[in-house]
Amino acid sequence: MASKFENPWKQNPWFESVAVAQERARKRLPDPVYKALVAGSERGQTIQQNQDAFSRIGFAPHVAGHQPERTMNTSVLGQEIALPVIISPTGVQAVHPDGEVAVARAAAARGTAIGLSNFASKSVEEVCEANPNTFFQMYWTGDRDVMLQRMERAHKAGAKALIATLDWSFSMGRDWGSPEIPEKVDFKAALRFAPKVITRPRWLWTFGKTGQIPDLTAPNLAPPNGGPAPTFFGAYYEWMTTPPPSWQDVTWMAEQWHAMTGTPFMLKGVTRVDDAKRAVDCGVDAISVSNHGGNNLDGTPATIQVLKPIADAVGDQIEVLLDGGVRRGSDVVKALALGARAVMIGRAYLWGLAANGQTGVENVLDILRGGIDSALLGMGLSSIDQLAPEQLLIPEDFVLALGAE
Ligand SMILES: Cc1cc2nc3c(=O)[nH]c(=O)nc-3n(C[C@H](O)[C@H](O)[C@H](O)COP(=O)(O)O)c2cc1C
């Protein structure tokens, strides 16, 4: 007979906000792993502002006359999604043994898409199997033949679009110090990291159960002849030593992907109006207004502040998404009202993954869905399609038109 006794001290694995998930992740992950997710660059100005800027925008809700039914489904890069939120690509090495596969399953369970990083710990084949709505993300790294091979592999695996992330300036220094990450997890590294890991029994147990140790390789960058996948640092070295892309290279990449697959191409990392217009000229289908979650050049403004002029300039020609600082459903609503078609989330789902695996990522998507719905309800709207800037309270100096004539 099952005991009626319930342990009153057992922590409920469900969490009510992304902030609670982050706090659980902080307690649960070894310090270097947690710090690698916090990331940010230099003095951390951009990473902070991405989040803070959302709190400068307000709402003016109605007291009655609300809509009983509200919808938030849309499409992104040709795929129907149940809410205007998709998974932004991140390398989630060592957070959870199922890594991006758990994230992909969670996204599929909640009817949305995943962007898979070329630095990811799981192969594009496994991730596409877990979620057919997978978009493959590439940096400008390696020579053109290598890039074409990687595109080909992603397409064969079933990726439905390509995301090219080009906003990276190799800005490495952080005022709070960077976490030490081993080149690979061998016996020597395990011994050295043991003191940091031993204080995190739940994390150890999650990996221990699977008999796996964190894999710090990038399987999607493995050579086509079956050679070994590079380590994360090997991959980073290739990236650092690749000459930076020109606008002609962007055109080349978009053309190659289109010719090879006939599916959409997104340029991620746009913060300026002039760049957004050039991206249109290069033949992209979508952009993400993004500053790499504050990991690129510190001092880049919050993405929500630069969104509207970009959406006004190119939103009728291509899909405009936003990422950076999204932690709640009301943030999503603010971005949509200022012209985004959907948002991409980064750290929010990483905290969910660390806190409770696949279920934790589903929990995060549910929090965002709930928050979007509350905002629509309060504003008396029945669909995200009705969102417009007039519904927001925006400080006068808020919107920044970078690179506008
Ligand atoms: C730990 C970490 C790793 C990331 N890795 C990648 C990556 O491999 N490719 C990429 O396009 N963006 C990467 N990003 C940026 C995210 O895709 C996204 O732009 C950013 O996290 C959004 O900000 P948010 O974390 O505040 O939601 C990474 C971000 C973090 C925090």
The ligand as a MOL file (V3000), in Angstrom:
LIG
                    3D

  0  0  0     0  0            999 V3000
M  V30 BEGIN CTAB
M  V30 COUNTS 31 33 0 0 0
M  V30 BEGIN ATOM
M  V30 1 C 25.9820 30.3670 -22.7130 0
M  V30 2 C 25.5570 30.9640 -24.0140 0
M  V30 3 C 25.9960 30.3830 -25.2040 0
M  V30 4 C 25.5980 30.9290 -26.4250 0
M  V30 5 N 25.9840 30.3080 -27.5800 0
M  V30 6 C 25.5140 30.7760 -28.7680 0
M  V30 7 C 25.8070 30.0690 -29.9540 0
M  V30 8 O 26.4810 29.0550 -29.9770 0
M  V30 9 N 25.2860 30.5800 -31.1150 0
M  V30 10 C 24.5150 31.7180 -31.1630 0
M  V30 11 O 24.0520 32.1220 -32.2300 0
M  V30 12 N 24.2350 32.3850 -30.0290 0
M  V30 13 C 24.6920 31.9300 -28.8470 0
M  V30 14 N 24.3520 32.5880 -27.6870 0
M  V30 15 C 23.4520 33.7520 -27.7680 0
M  V30 16 C 21.9930 33.3100 -27.7070 0
M  V30 17 O 21.5890 32.6280 -28.8650 0
M  V30 18 C 21.0600 34.5210 -27.5520 0
M  V30 19 O 21.3650 35.4700 -28.5410 0
M  V30 20 C 21.1580 35.1720 -26.1790 0
M  V30 21 O 21.3870 34.2040 -25.1640 0
M  V30 22 C 19.8870 35.9360 -25.8950 0
M  V30 23 O 19.9520 36.5730 -24.6730 0
M  V30 24 P 19.2980 35.9690 -23.3220 0
M  V30 25 O 20.2310 34.9140 -22.8440 0
M  V30 26 O 19.2370 37.1470 -22.4220 0
M  V30 27 O 17.9390 35.4050 -23.6950 0
M  V30 28 C 24.7610 32.0770 -26.4570 0
M  V30 29 C 24.3260 32.6510 -25.2570 0
M  V30 30 C 24.7100 32.1080 -24.0480 0
M  V30 31 C 24.2060 32.7270 -22.7840 0
M  V30 END ATOM
M  V30 BEGIN BOND
M  V30 1 1 1 2
M  V30 2 1 2 3
M  V30 3 2 2 30
M  V30 4 2 3 4
M  V30 5 1 4 5
M  V30 6 1 4 28
M  V30 7 2 5 6
M  V30 8 1 6 7
M  V30 9 1 6 13
M  V30 10 2 7 8
M  V30 11 1 7 9
M  V30 12 1 9 10
M  V30 13 2 10 11
M  V30 14 1 10 12
M  V30 15 2 12 13
M  V30 16 1 13 14
M  V30 17 1 14 15
M  V30 18 1 14 28
M  V30 19 1 15 16
M  V30 20 1 16 17
M  V30 21 1 16 18
M  V30 22 1 18 19
M  V30 23 1 18 20
M  V30 24 1 20 21
M  V30 25 1 20 22
M  V30 26 1 22 23
M  V30 27 1 23 24
M  V30 28 2 24 25
M  V30 29 1 24 26
M  V30 30 1 24 27
M  V30 31 2 28 29
M  V30 32 1 29 30
M  V30 33 1 30 31
M  V30 END BOND
M  V30 END CTAB
M  END
